[in-house]
Protein backbone atom coordinates (compact mmCIF):
# COMPACT_ATOMS: atom_id res chain seq x y z
CA UNK A 1 0.00 0.00 0.00
CA UNK A 2 1.02 3.69 -0.10
CA UNK A 3 2.17 5.40 -3.25
CA UNK A 4 5.50 7.09 -3.82
CA UNK A 5 6.67 9.41 -6.59
CA UNK A 6 10.00 11.09 -7.27
CA UNK A 7 11.25 13.64 -9.76
CA UNK A 8 14.68 15.00 -10.68
CA UNK A 9 15.03 17.31 -13.65
CA UNK A 10 14.96 20.94 -14.69
CA UNK A 11 11.29 21.66 -14.06
CA UNK A 12 9.62 22.67 -10.81
CA UNK A 13 9.18 19.31 -9.06
CA UNK A 14 6.09 19.99 -6.93
CA UNK A 15 3.38 20.04 -9.70
CA UNK A 16 4.85 16.86 -11.23
CA UNK A 17 4.91 15.14 -7.84
CA UNK A 18 1.35 16.18 -7.01
CA UNK A 19 0.17 15.01 -10.43
CA UNK A 20 1.77 11.62 -9.71
CA UNK A 21 0.24 11.46 -6.24
CA UNK A 22 -3.24 12.10 -7.61
CA UNK A 23 -2.81 9.08 -9.88
CA UNK A 24 -1.45 6.97 -7.03
CA UNK A 25 -4.14 7.94 -4.55
CA UNK A 26 -5.86 4.61 -5.13
CA UNK A 27 -2.98 3.05 -3.17
CA UNK A 28 -3.90 4.89 0.01
CA UNK A 29 -5.37 8.24 0.98
CA UNK A 30 -4.84 8.75 4.70
CA UNK A 31 -2.31 11.54 4.21
CA UNK A 32 -0.09 13.05 1.54
CA UNK A 33 3.16 14.98 1.48
CA UNK A 34 6.11 16.17 -0.58
CA UNK A 35 9.69 17.13 0.09
CA UNK A 36 11.88 19.11 -2.29
CA UNK A 37 15.44 20.39 -2.24
CA UNK A 38 15.20 24.19 -1.97
CA UNK A 39 18.48 26.13 -2.13
CA UNK A 40 20.49 23.50 -0.26
CA UNK A 41 17.92 22.86 2.43
CA UNK A 42 15.06 20.37 2.49
CA UNK A 43 11.44 21.51 2.55
CA UNK A 44 8.55 19.31 3.68
CA UNK A 45 4.84 19.97 3.23
CA UNK A 46 2.31 17.37 4.31
CA UNK A 47 -1.19 16.97 5.63
CA UNK A 48 -3.73 14.44 6.80
CA UNK A 49 -6.28 13.23 4.24
CA UNK A 50 -6.39 13.40 0.47
CA UNK A 51 -3.89 14.88 -1.95
CA UNK A 52 -6.25 17.84 -2.48
CA UNK A 53 -5.51 18.94 1.11
CA UNK A 54 -1.84 18.97 0.19
CA UNK A 55 -2.14 21.18 -2.84
CA UNK A 56 -4.34 23.59 -0.94
CA UNK A 57 -1.61 24.13 1.67
CA UNK A 58 -0.36 27.69 1.89
CA UNK A 59 3.11 28.05 0.43
CA UNK A 60 3.03 24.97 -1.77
CA UNK A 61 3.18 27.16 -4.89
CA UNK A 62 6.34 28.85 -3.68
CA UNK A 63 8.36 25.60 -3.80
CA UNK A 64 10.81 25.98 -6.67
CA UNK A 65 13.02 22.89 -6.17
CA UNK A 66 13.62 20.64 -9.16
CA UNK A 67 14.32 17.52 -7.11
CA UNK A 68 11.66 16.01 -4.88
CA UNK A 69 9.91 13.01 -3.41
CA UNK A 70 6.25 12.51 -2.52
CA UNK A 71 3.97 10.06 -0.76
CA UNK A 72 0.32 9.15 -0.34
CA UNK A 73 -0.27 6.97 2.70
CA UNK A 74 -2.30 3.95 3.70
CA UNK A 75 -1.69 3.95 7.44
CA UNK A 76 -0.08 0.89 9.07
CA UNK A 77 2.05 2.11 12.00
CA UNK A 78 0.61 5.28 13.51
CA UNK A 79 -2.85 6.72 12.93
CA UNK A 80 -3.55 8.99 9.96
CA UNK A 81 -2.29 12.42 11.10
CA UNK A 82 -0.07 15.29 10.01
CA UNK A 83 2.90 14.14 12.10
CA UNK A 84 2.65 10.55 10.82
CA UNK A 85 2.38 11.68 7.20
CA UNK A 86 5.44 11.16 4.98
CA UNK A 87 8.03 12.46 4.07
CA UNK A 88 10.02 12.11 7.28
CA UNK A 89 13.33 13.83 8.04
CA UNK A 90 16.18 12.95 10.34
CA UNK A 91 16.85 15.14 13.38
CA UNK A 92 19.55 17.18 11.60
CA UNK A 93 17.26 17.79 8.59
CA UNK A 94 19.87 16.39 6.21
CA UNK A 95 17.75 13.53 4.76
CA UNK A 96 14.16 13.30 3.69
CA UNK A 97 12.48 9.95 3.06
CA UNK A 98 9.26 8.41 1.75
CA UNK A 99 8.57 4.74 2.30
CA UNK A 100 6.05 2.16 1.15
CA UNK A 101 6.06 -1.03 3.26
CA UNK A 102 6.79 -1.96 6.86
CA UNK A 103 10.12 -2.00 8.70
CA UNK A 104 9.34 -4.92 10.97
CA UNK A 105 12.29 -4.47 13.34
CA UNK A 106 11.67 -0.74 13.83
CA UNK A 107 11.17 -1.05 17.61
CA UNK A 108 14.67 -2.38 18.02
CA UNK A 109 16.18 0.22 15.62
CA UNK A 110 14.25 3.02 17.25
CA UNK A 111 15.58 2.03 20.66
CA UNK A 112 19.10 1.89 19.25
CA UNK A 113 18.73 5.38 17.82
CA UNK A 114 17.14 6.80 21.00
CA UNK A 115 20.09 5.39 22.94
CA UNK A 116 22.34 7.32 20.54
CA UNK A 117 20.55 10.59 21.18
CA UNK A 118 17.94 10.66 18.39
CA UNK A 119 14.42 11.97 19.02
CA UNK A 120 11.24 10.75 17.28
CA UNK A 121 8.28 12.92 16.44
CA UNK A 122 5.91 10.38 14.90
CA UNK A 123 4.62 6.89 15.66
CA UNK A 124 5.74 5.56 12.26
CA UNK A 125 8.27 2.88 11.48
CA UNK A 126 9.50 5.12 8.62
CA UNK A 127 11.03 7.82 10.81
CA UNK A 128 13.86 5.48 11.77
CA UNK A 129 15.03 5.41 8.12
CA UNK A 130 16.40 8.98 7.76
CA UNK A 131 17.79 8.87 11.29
CA UNK A 132 19.61 5.59 10.78
CA UNK A 133 20.99 6.88 7.48
CA UNK A 134 22.17 9.97 9.33
CA UNK A 135 23.75 7.79 12.01
CA UNK A 136 25.91 5.94 9.44
CA UNK A 137 26.52 9.10 7.40
CA UNK A 138 27.95 10.94 10.39
CA UNK A 139 30.25 8.00 11.17
CA UNK A 140 31.72 7.87 7.62
CA UNK A 141 34.89 9.95 7.49
CA UNK A 142 35.37 9.65 3.72
CA UNK A 143 33.64 12.48 1.87
CA UNK A 144 33.25 11.35 -1.74
CA UNK A 145 30.52 10.94 -4.35
CA UNK A 146 29.31 7.69 -2.80
CA UNK A 147 29.06 8.71 0.86
CA UNK A 148 25.30 9.30 0.67
CA UNK A 149 24.74 5.95 -1.08
CA UNK A 150 26.99 4.10 1.38
CA UNK A 151 25.12 5.44 4.40
CA UNK A 152 21.77 4.56 2.83
CA UNK A 153 22.90 1.05 1.91
CA UNK A 154 24.30 0.54 5.42
CA UNK A 155 20.96 1.52 6.97
CA UNK A 156 18.95 -0.66 4.56
CA UNK A 157 21.05 -3.68 5.42
CA UNK A 158 19.68 -3.36 8.98
CA UNK A 159 16.02 -3.44 7.90
CA UNK A 160 13.75 -6.44 8.14
CA UNK A 161 10.42 -6.25 6.35
CA UNK A 162 9.34 -4.68 3.09
CA UNK A 163 10.18 -1.36 1.58
CA UNK A 164 10.18 0.86 -1.44
CA UNK A 165 12.18 3.92 -0.36
CA UNK A 166 13.09 7.24 -1.95
CA UNK A 167 15.64 9.42 -0.18
CA UNK A 168 17.11 12.85 -0.87
CA UNK A 169 19.94 14.59 0.94
CA UNK A 170 20.63 18.31 1.26
CA UNK A 171 24.37 17.70 0.81
CA UNK A 172 23.74 15.96 -2.54
CA UNK A 173 21.26 18.36 -4.19
CA UNK A 174 21.61 16.71 -7.61
CA UNK A 175 20.78 13.16 -6.55
CA UNK A 176 17.92 10.98 -5.47
CA UNK A 177 18.45 7.39 -4.33
CA UNK A 178 15.86 4.62 -4.33
CA UNK A 179 15.73 0.98 -3.35
CA UNK A 180 13.14 -1.73 -2.82
CA UNK A 181 12.43 -5.05 -1.19
CA UNK A 182 9.03 -6.70 -1.68
CA UNK A 183 7.39 -3.34 -2.47
CA UNK A 184 6.82 -2.06 -5.98
CA UNK A 185 8.92 0.70 -7.49
CA UNK A 186 9.64 1.65 -11.08
CA UNK A 187 12.03 4.20 -12.54
CA UNK A 188 10.99 6.28 -15.53
CA UNK A 189 13.64 7.56 -17.90
CA UNK A 190 13.07 10.95 -19.48
CA UNK A 191 15.15 13.52 -21.41
CA UNK A 192 17.34 15.33 -18.86
CA UNK A 193 14.85 14.32 -16.20
CA UNK A 194 13.99 11.09 -14.45
CA UNK A 195 11.09 9.80 -12.43
CA UNK A 196 10.28 7.24 -9.76
CA UNK A 197 6.89 5.79 -8.96
CA UNK A 198 5.10 2.92 -7.24
CA UNK A 199 3.51 2.04 -10.56
CA UNK A 200 3.75 2.77 -14.23
CA UNK A 201 0.41 4.56 -14.91
CA UNK A 202 1.23 7.39 -12.46
CA UNK A 203 4.08 8.62 -14.67
CA UNK A 204 2.91 7.32 -18.03
CA UNK A 205 2.13 10.84 -19.23
CA UNK A 206 5.83 11.74 -18.78
CA UNK A 207 7.58 8.66 -20.17
CA UNK A 208 7.06 5.18 -21.56
CA UNK A 209 10.62 4.05 -20.87
CA UNK A 210 11.11 2.26 -17.58
CA UNK A 211 13.70 0.43 -15.54
CA UNK A 212 12.58 -2.25 -13.08
CA UNK A 213 14.51 -2.62 -9.86
CA UNK A 214 14.94 -6.04 -8.21
CA UNK A 215 14.89 -6.57 -4.47
CA UNK A 216 17.91 -5.08 -2.65
CA UNK A 217 19.09 -3.12 -5.71
CA UNK A 218 19.79 0.63 -5.60
CA UNK A 219 19.34 3.32 -8.23
CA UNK A 220 21.07 6.67 -8.00
CA UNK A 221 19.22 9.20 -10.15
CA UNK A 222 20.59 12.48 -11.42
CA UNK A 223 19.13 14.66 -14.17
CA UNK A 224 21.14 13.04 -16.96
CA UNK A 225 21.93 9.57 -15.68
CA UNK A 226 20.72 6.66 -13.63
CA UNK A 227 23.28 4.31 -12.05
CA UNK A 228 22.33 0.93 -10.64
CA UNK A 229 24.00 -1.02 -7.85
CA UNK A 230 23.48 -4.41 -6.28
CA UNK A 231 23.20 -5.14 -2.55
CA UNK A 232 27.00 -4.90 -2.15
CA UNK A 233 27.12 -1.62 -4.10
CA UNK A 234 28.70 -3.24 -7.15
CA UNK A 235 27.70 -1.36 -10.26
CA UNK A 236 25.18 -3.27 -12.47
CA UNK A 237 23.69 -2.69 -15.91
CA UNK A 238 19.96 -2.59 -16.62
CA UNK A 239 17.95 -2.64 -19.80
CA UNK A 240 15.30 -0.05 -20.38
CA UNK A 241 11.80 -1.44 -21.06
CA UNK A 242 9.41 0.32 -23.41
CA UNK A 243 5.79 0.14 -22.22
CA UNK A 244 3.06 0.04 -24.86
CA UNK A 245 0.15 1.32 -22.69
CA UNK A 246 -0.87 4.73 -23.93
CA UNK A 247 -1.17 7.64 -21.53
CA UNK A 248 -4.93 8.05 -22.03
CA UNK A 249 -5.51 4.55 -20.66
CA UNK A 250 -4.65 6.00 -17.25
CA UNK A 251 -7.12 8.93 -17.66
CA UNK A 252 -10.86 9.04 -17.03
CA UNK A 253 -11.52 9.98 -20.68
CA UNK A 254 -14.82 11.74 -20.00
CA UNK A 255 -16.20 9.10 -17.62
CA UNK A 256 -17.29 10.25 -14.17
CA UNK A 257 -15.19 7.59 -12.45
CA UNK A 258 -12.43 5.14 -13.32
CA UNK A 259 -14.63 2.25 -12.23
CA UNK A 260 -17.32 3.10 -14.78
CA UNK A 261 -14.71 3.57 -17.49
CA UNK A 262 -13.15 0.24 -16.62
CA UNK A 263 -16.52 -1.53 -16.68
CA UNK A 264 -17.04 -0.16 -20.20
CA UNK A 265 -13.52 -1.16 -21.24
CA UNK A 266 -14.33 -4.85 -20.77
CA UNK A 267 -15.08 -5.67 -24.43
CA UNK A 268 -11.63 -4.31 -25.37
CA UNK A 269 -9.90 -5.90 -22.38
CA UNK A 270 -11.33 -9.31 -23.32
CA UNK A 271 -10.47 -8.85 -27.02
CA UNK A 272 -6.90 -7.92 -26.11
CA UNK A 273 -6.57 -10.79 -23.65
CA UNK A 274 -7.78 -13.31 -26.25
CA UNK A 275 -5.32 -11.71 -28.68
CA UNK A 276 -3.99 -14.21 -31.17
CA UNK A 277 -3.83 -17.16 -28.79
CA UNK A 278 -6.02 -19.29 -31.03
CA UNK A 279 -8.41 -19.31 -33.93
CA UNK A 280 -11.46 -21.52 -34.25
CA UNK A 281 -9.48 -23.98 -36.33
CA UNK A 282 -6.05 -23.83 -34.65
CA UNK A 283 -4.81 -24.99 -31.27
CA UNK A 284 -4.08 -22.52 -28.46
CA UNK A 285 -0.55 -21.15 -28.35
CA UNK A 286 1.30 -19.89 -25.29
CA UNK A 287 4.87 -19.41 -26.55
CA UNK A 288 6.05 -18.61 -23.04
CA UNK A 289 4.89 -21.96 -21.55
CA UNK A 290 6.83 -25.24 -21.80
CA UNK A 291 4.19 -27.71 -20.62
CA UNK A 292 4.17 -31.16 -22.20
CA UNK A 293 1.58 -33.93 -22.20
CA UNK A 294 3.85 -35.98 -19.89
CA UNK A 295 4.15 -33.15 -17.36
CA UNK A 296 0.42 -32.33 -17.30
CA UNK A 297 -0.57 -36.00 -17.14
CA UNK A 298 1.51 -36.57 -14.01
CA UNK A 299 0.18 -33.57 -12.06
CA UNK A 300 -1.42 -34.55 -8.76
CA UNK A 301 -3.31 -31.26 -8.64
CA UNK A 302 -3.39 -27.64 -9.69
CA UNK A 303 -3.49 -25.04 -6.95
CA UNK A 304 -4.80 -21.57 -7.75
CA UNK A 305 -3.77 -19.01 -5.16
CA UNK A 306 -4.84 -15.38 -5.02
CA UNK A 307 -6.64 -12.75 -2.93
CA UNK A 308 -10.01 -11.02 -3.22
CA UNK A 309 -11.41 -10.67 -6.70
CA UNK A 310 -8.43 -12.48 -8.23
CA UNK A 311 -9.27 -15.46 -6.02
CA UNK A 312 -12.84 -15.37 -7.35
CA UNK A 313 -11.42 -15.57 -10.88
CA UNK A 314 -9.49 -18.60 -9.64
CA UNK A 315 -12.78 -20.26 -8.64
CA UNK A 316 -13.95 -19.98 -12.24
CA UNK A 317 -10.59 -21.50 -13.25
CA UNK A 318 -11.13 -24.48 -10.94
CA UNK A 319 -14.45 -25.22 -12.62
CA UNK A 320 -12.83 -25.11 -16.06
CA UNK A 321 -9.68 -27.10 -15.24
CA UNK A 322 -11.69 -29.84 -13.57
CA UNK A 323 -14.37 -30.11 -16.26
CA UNK A 324 -12.21 -29.58 -19.30
CA UNK A 325 -8.85 -31.11 -18.30
CA UNK A 326 -9.97 -33.53 -15.57
CA UNK A 327 -7.24 -32.21 -13.27
CA UNK A 328 -8.16 -31.85 -9.62
CA UNK A 329 -7.90 -28.13 -8.80
CA UNK A 330 -7.95 -26.36 -5.48
CA UNK A 331 -8.35 -22.64 -4.90
CA UNK A 332 -7.05 -20.92 -1.83
CA UNK A 333 -6.79 -17.46 -0.36
CA UNK A 334 -3.07 -16.64 -0.30
CA UNK A 335 -3.03 -15.46 3.32
CA UNK A 336 -4.53 -18.80 4.47
CA UNK A 337 -2.68 -21.08 2.09
CA UNK A 338 0.70 -19.95 3.38
CA UNK A 339 0.04 -21.06 6.91
CA UNK A 340 -1.72 -24.37 6.35
CA UNK A 341 1.36 -26.37 5.34
CA UNK A 342 -0.24 -27.07 1.95
CA UNK A 343 0.17 -30.39 0.12
CA UNK A 344 2.41 -29.08 -2.62
CA UNK A 345 5.28 -30.95 -4.26
CA UNK A 346 7.02 -31.23 -7.63
CA UNK A 347 3.89 -32.82 -9.10
CA UNK A 348 1.76 -29.78 -8.27
CA UNK A 349 1.30 -26.85 -10.62
CA UNK A 350 0.69 -23.64 -8.65
CA UNK A 351 -1.01 -20.76 -10.45
CA UNK A 352 -0.99 -17.29 -8.88
CA UNK A 353 -3.42 -14.64 -10.04
CA UNK A 354 -2.77 -11.00 -9.26
CA UNK A 355 -3.86 -7.96 -11.21
CA UNK A 356 -1.14 -5.77 -9.70
CA UNK A 357 1.40 -8.55 -9.33
CA UNK A 358 2.39 -6.91 -6.05
CA UNK A 359 0.06 -8.50 -3.46
CA UNK A 360 2.31 -9.43 -0.56
CA UNK A 361 0.50 -12.61 0.52
CA UNK A 362 0.29 -13.94 -3.03
CA UNK A 363 4.01 -13.34 -3.57
CA UNK A 364 4.85 -15.04 -0.26
CA UNK A 365 2.68 -18.04 -1.18
CA UNK A 366 4.49 -18.27 -4.52
CA UNK A 367 7.88 -18.33 -2.80
CA UNK A 368 6.63 -21.11 -0.52
CA UNK A 369 5.49 -23.24 -3.48
CA UNK A 370 8.87 -22.80 -5.16
CA UNK A 371 10.59 -23.97 -1.99
CA UNK A 372 8.38 -27.05 -2.06
CA UNK A 373 9.50 -27.88 -5.58
CA UNK A 374 6.32 -27.03 -7.49
CA UNK A 375 6.29 -25.26 -10.85
CA UNK A 376 4.83 -21.77 -10.51
CA UNK A 377 2.83 -19.82 -13.08
CA UNK A 378 1.84 -16.17 -12.58
CA UNK A 379 -1.17 -14.50 -14.18
CA UNK A 380 -0.83 -10.74 -13.91
CA UNK A 381 -1.92 -7.55 -15.62
CA UNK A 382 1.36 -5.74 -15.03
CA UNK A 383 4.40 -6.60 -17.09
CA UNK A 384 7.50 -6.90 -14.93
CA UNK A 385 5.53 -6.90 -11.66
CA UNK A 386 7.09 -8.66 -8.66
CA UNK A 387 5.00 -11.80 -9.02
CA UNK A 388 6.03 -12.27 -12.64
CA UNK A 389 9.66 -11.89 -11.69
CA UNK A 390 9.37 -14.54 -9.00
CA UNK A 391 7.36 -17.13 -10.94
CA UNK A 392 8.84 -19.79 -13.22
CA UNK A 393 6.44 -18.72 -15.98
CA UNK A 394 4.15 -15.74 -16.52
CA UNK A 395 1.20 -14.99 -18.73
CA UNK A 396 -0.62 -11.67 -18.95
CA UNK A 397 -4.13 -10.34 -19.05
CA UNK A 398 -4.25 -7.33 -21.36
CA UNK A 399 -6.83 -5.28 -19.49
CA UNK A 400 -4.74 -2.06 -19.51
CA UNK A 401 -4.18 -0.13 -16.28
CA UNK A 402 -6.90 -0.70 -13.68
CA UNK A 403 -7.06 2.37 -11.45
CA UNK A 404 -10.34 2.03 -9.49
CA UNK A 405 -9.85 0.14 -6.25
CA UNK A 406 -12.76 -2.14 -7.12
CA UNK A 407 -11.56 -4.61 -9.70
CA UNK A 408 -13.79 -5.09 -12.76
CA UNK A 409 -12.04 -5.51 -16.10
CA UNK A 410 -9.14 -7.32 -14.43
CA UNK A 411 -11.54 -9.95 -13.06
CA UNK A 412 -13.23 -10.68 -16.38
CA UNK A 413 -9.86 -10.72 -18.15
CA UNK A 414 -8.49 -13.15 -15.56
CA UNK A 415 -11.47 -15.48 -16.07
CA UNK A 416 -10.91 -15.21 -19.81
CA UNK A 417 -7.21 -15.98 -19.65
CA UNK A 418 -7.55 -18.91 -17.27
CA UNK A 419 -10.25 -20.37 -19.50
CA UNK A 420 -7.95 -20.17 -22.52
CA UNK A 421 -5.18 -21.71 -20.40
CA UNK A 422 -7.48 -24.61 -19.52
CA UNK A 423 -8.31 -25.10 -23.22
CA UNK A 424 -4.57 -25.11 -23.95
CA UNK A 425 -4.03 -27.82 -21.32
CA UNK A 426 -7.00 -29.85 -22.59
CA UNK A 427 -5.60 -29.68 -26.12
CA UNK A 428 -2.21 -30.90 -24.94
CA UNK A 429 -3.92 -33.67 -22.98
CA UNK A 430 -6.19 -34.40 -25.96
CA UNK A 431 -9.38 -34.37 -23.93
CA UNK A 432 -12.82 -32.91 -24.56
CA UNK A 433 -12.22 -31.84 -28.18
CA UNK A 434 -16.00 -31.85 -28.79
CA UNK A 435 -16.46 -29.20 -26.06
CA UNK A 436 -13.46 -27.12 -27.05
CA UNK A 437 -14.48 -26.30 -30.63
CA UNK A 438 -17.84 -24.68 -29.71
CA UNK A 439 -16.23 -23.05 -26.67
CA UNK A 440 -13.64 -21.34 -28.87
CA UNK A 441 -16.42 -20.07 -31.10
CA UNK A 442 -18.20 -18.66 -28.04
CA UNK A 443 -14.99 -16.96 -26.89
CA UNK A 444 -14.70 -15.15 -30.22
CA UNK A 445 -18.27 -13.89 -29.83
CA UNK A 446 -17.84 -12.82 -26.22
CA UNK A 447 -16.70 -9.17 -26.69
CA UNK A 448 -19.89 -8.47 -28.69
CA UNK A 449 -22.01 -10.10 -25.99
CA UNK A 450 -20.30 -7.95 -23.34
CA UNK A 451 -21.20 -4.87 -25.37
CA UNK A 452 -24.80 -6.11 -25.48
CA UNK A 453 -24.80 -6.69 -21.71
CA UNK A 454 -23.53 -3.15 -21.10
CA UNK A 455 -26.64 -1.74 -22.78
CA UNK A 456 -28.55 -2.85 -19.65
CA UNK A 457 -26.90 -0.04 -17.67
CA UNK A 458 -29.88 2.34 -17.65
CA UNK A 459 -32.35 -0.19 -16.29
CA UNK A 460 -29.80 -1.27 -13.66
CA UNK A 461 -29.31 2.35 -12.66
CA UNK A 462 -33.09 2.72 -12.24
CA UNK A 463 -33.20 -0.40 -10.09
CA UNK A 464 -30.32 0.87 -7.92
CA UNK A 465 -32.44 3.87 -6.94
CA UNK A 466 -34.96 1.49 -5.35
CA UNK A 467 -32.49 -0.42 -3.21
CA UNK A 468 -29.57 1.87 -2.39
CA UNK A 469 -30.76 2.50 1.18
CA UNK A 470 -30.79 -1.18 2.16
CA UNK A 471 -28.62 -2.34 5.04
CA UNK A 472 -28.20 -6.02 4.07
CA UNK A 473 -28.44 -8.07 0.90
CA UNK A 474 -27.99 -11.67 -0.15
CA UNK A 475 -26.42 -13.03 -3.34
CA UNK A 476 -27.30 -16.60 -4.28
CA UNK A 477 -26.14 -19.01 -6.93
CA UNK A 478 -25.33 -22.64 -7.58
CA UNK A 479 -22.31 -24.10 -9.35
CA UNK A 480 -20.38 -21.49 -11.31
CA UNK A 481 -23.02 -18.88 -10.42
CA UNK A 482 -22.12 -19.18 -6.77
CA UNK A 483 -18.58 -17.97 -7.56
CA UNK A 484 -20.12 -14.95 -9.30
CA UNK A 485 -22.33 -14.37 -6.24
CA UNK A 486 -19.15 -14.15 -4.16
CA UNK A 487 -17.61 -11.59 -6.48
CA UNK A 488 -20.85 -9.55 -6.67
CA UNK A 489 -21.10 -9.48 -2.89
CA UNK A 490 -17.48 -8.31 -2.52
CA UNK A 491 -18.08 -5.55 -5.08
CA UNK A 492 -21.18 -4.32 -3.25
CA UNK A 493 -19.48 -4.33 0.15
CA UNK A 494 -16.37 -2.52 -0.91
CA UNK A 495 -17.89 0.40 -2.77
CA UNK A 496 -21.38 0.83 -1.27
CA UNK A 497 -20.63 -0.20 2.36
CA UNK A 498 -23.80 -2.31 2.35
CA UNK A 499 -23.40 -5.54 4.25
CA UNK A 500 -24.01 -8.54 2.03
CA UNK A 501 -23.60 -12.29 2.12
CA UNK A 502 -23.12 -14.65 -0.78
CA UNK A 503 -24.31 -18.18 -0.38
CA UNK A 504 -24.75 -21.40 -2.33
CA UNK A 505 -28.52 -21.25 -2.79
CA UNK A 506 -29.07 -24.83 -1.58
CA UNK A 507 -27.20 -24.13 1.64
CA UNK A 508 -29.40 -21.22 2.69
CA UNK A 509 -31.87 -23.31 4.62
CA UNK A 510 -29.09 -24.72 6.76
CA UNK A 511 -28.87 -21.50 8.74
CA UNK A 512 -28.67 -18.16 6.90
CA UNK A 513 -32.32 -18.17 5.86
CA UNK A 514 -33.00 -17.05 9.45
CA UNK A 515 -31.63 -13.65 8.39
CA UNK A 516 -34.19 -13.12 5.62
CA UNK A 517 -36.61 -10.37 6.60
CA UNK A 518 -39.52 -8.65 4.98
CA UNK A 519 -38.37 -6.50 2.03
CA UNK A 520 -34.74 -7.63 2.12
CA UNK A 521 -33.20 -7.76 -1.37
CA UNK A 522 -31.99 -11.17 -2.54
CA UNK A 523 -30.09 -11.24 -5.83
CA UNK A 524 -29.71 -14.56 -7.64
CA UNK A 525 -27.70 -15.62 -10.64
CA UNK A 526 -29.02 -18.44 -12.81
CA UNK A 527 -26.96 -19.54 -15.79
CA UNK A 528 -26.43 -23.27 -15.21
CA UNK A 529 -29.14 -24.96 -17.35
CA UNK A 530 -29.33 -28.07 -15.16
CA UNK A 531 -29.79 -26.02 -11.99
CA UNK A 532 -32.60 -23.69 -13.09
CA UNK A 533 -35.41 -25.58 -11.32
CA UNK A 534 -33.42 -25.94 -8.13
CA UNK A 535 -32.60 -22.22 -8.12
CA UNK A 536 -36.23 -21.26 -8.67
CA UNK A 537 -37.24 -23.41 -5.66
CA UNK A 538 -34.58 -21.75 -3.49
CA UNK A 539 -35.74 -18.31 -4.56
CA UNK A 540 -39.34 -19.26 -3.71
CA UNK A 541 -38.16 -20.06 -0.20
CA UNK A 542 -36.94 -16.49 0.31
CA UNK A 543 -39.97 -14.95 -1.43
CA UNK A 544 -42.17 -16.82 1.06
CA UNK A 545 -40.25 -15.08 3.83
CA UNK A 546 -40.85 -11.63 2.36
CA UNK A 547 -37.68 -11.04 0.30
CA UNK A 548 -37.61 -8.84 -2.82
CA UNK A 549 -35.89 -10.74 -5.59
CA UNK A 550 -33.70 -9.76 -8.52
CA UNK A 551 -32.58 -12.49 -10.90
CA UNK A 552 -29.74 -12.27 -13.44
CA UNK A 553 -30.12 -15.03 -16.00
CA UNK A 554 -29.41 -16.17 -19.54
CA UNK A 555 -32.07 -18.92 -19.32
CA UNK A 556 -35.69 -18.94 -20.50
CA UNK A 557 -37.46 -18.32 -17.20
CA UNK A 558 -40.85 -16.74 -16.44
CA UNK A 559 -39.98 -13.19 -15.33
CA UNK A 560 -43.23 -12.97 -13.33
CA UNK A 561 -41.79 -15.30 -10.72
CA UNK A 562 -39.55 -12.51 -9.37
CA UNK A 563 -39.73 -8.80 -8.60
CA UNK A 564 -37.18 -8.09 -11.30
CA UNK A 565 -35.39 -10.21 -13.89
CA UNK A 566 -32.43 -9.06 -15.99
CA UNK A 567 -31.75 -11.09 -19.09
CA UNK A 568 -28.15 -11.35 -20.29
CA UNK A 569 -26.94 -13.00 -23.52
CA UNK A 570 -26.54 -16.76 -23.59
CA UNK A 571 -23.03 -18.18 -23.69
CA UNK A 572 -21.06 -21.28 -22.71
CA UNK A 573 -21.29 -22.08 -18.98
CA UNK A 574 -17.48 -21.72 -18.87
CA UNK A 575 -17.83 -18.09 -19.91
CA UNK A 576 -21.00 -17.10 -18.11
CA UNK A 577 -19.14 -15.51 -15.13
CA UNK A 578 -17.78 -12.92 -17.55
CA UNK A 579 -21.26 -11.84 -18.60
CA UNK A 580 -23.25 -12.35 -15.40
CA UNK A 581 -20.93 -10.21 -13.24
CA UNK A 582 -21.35 -7.16 -15.49
CA UNK A 583 -24.90 -6.16 -14.39
CA UNK A 584 -23.77 -6.70 -10.80
CA UNK A 585 -20.67 -4.52 -11.23
CA UNK A 586 -22.99 -1.84 -12.62
CA UNK A 587 -25.46 -2.31 -9.77
CA UNK A 588 -22.75 -1.80 -7.12
CA UNK A 589 -21.46 1.20 -9.02
CA UNK A 590 -24.85 2.90 -9.25
CA UNK A 591 -25.74 2.14 -5.62
CA UNK A 592 -22.47 3.71 -4.54
CA UNK A 593 -23.15 6.78 -6.70
CA UNK A 594 -26.71 7.03 -5.38
CA UNK A 595 -25.28 7.08 -1.86
CA UNK A 596 -22.86 9.84 -2.87
CA UNK A 597 -19.76 7.79 -2.09
CA UNK A 598 -16.29 7.95 -3.61
CA UNK A 599 -16.58 4.97 -5.96
CA UNK A 600 -12.94 4.84 -7.03
CA UNK A 601 -11.48 5.20 -3.55
CA UNK A 602 -13.63 3.39 -1.02
CA UNK A 603 -12.82 3.93 2.64
CA UNK A 604 -10.12 1.84 4.36
CA UNK A 605 -9.01 0.18 1.10
CA UNK A 606 -6.04 0.43 -1.19
CA UNK A 607 -5.60 -0.98 -4.66
CA UNK A 608 -2.41 -2.93 -4.07
CA UNK A 609 -2.13 -4.74 -0.78
CA UNK A 610 1.63 -4.86 -0.37
CA UNK A 611 1.54 -5.63 3.35
CA UNK A 612 0.73 -9.07 4.75
O1 LIG B 1 -3.67 -7.02 -7.37
P1 LIG B 1 -4.35 -8.27 -6.92
O2 LIG B 1 -5.17 -8.90 -7.99
O3 LIG B 1 -3.41 -9.26 -6.31
O4 LIG B 1 -5.35 -7.80 -5.78
C1 LIG B 1 -6.08 -8.74 -5.04
C2 LIG B 1 -7.16 -8.08 -4.24
O5 LIG B 1 -6.61 -7.18 -3.32
C3 LIG B 1 -8.18 -7.33 -5.10
O6 LIG B 1 -8.73 -8.15 -6.07
C4 LIG B 1 -9.31 -6.74 -4.22
O7 LIG B 1 -10.06 -7.76 -3.67
C5 LIG B 1 -10.16 -5.79 -5.05
N1 LIG B 1 -10.25 -4.51 -4.40
C6 LIG B 1 -11.56 -6.23 -5.23
O8 LIG B 1 -12.30 -5.37 -6.04
Boltz pocket constraint, residues with backbone or C-beta under 6 A from the ligand:
constraints:
  - pocket:
      binder: B
      contacts: [[A, 307], [A, 308], [A, 309], [A, 310], [A, 311], [A, 353], [A, 354], [A, 355], [A, 356], [A, 357], [A, 358], [A, 359], [A, 362], [A, 405], [A, 406], [A, 407], [A, 408], [A, 490], [A, 491], [A, 494], [A, 606], [A, 607], [A, 608], [A, 609]]
      max_distance: 6.0
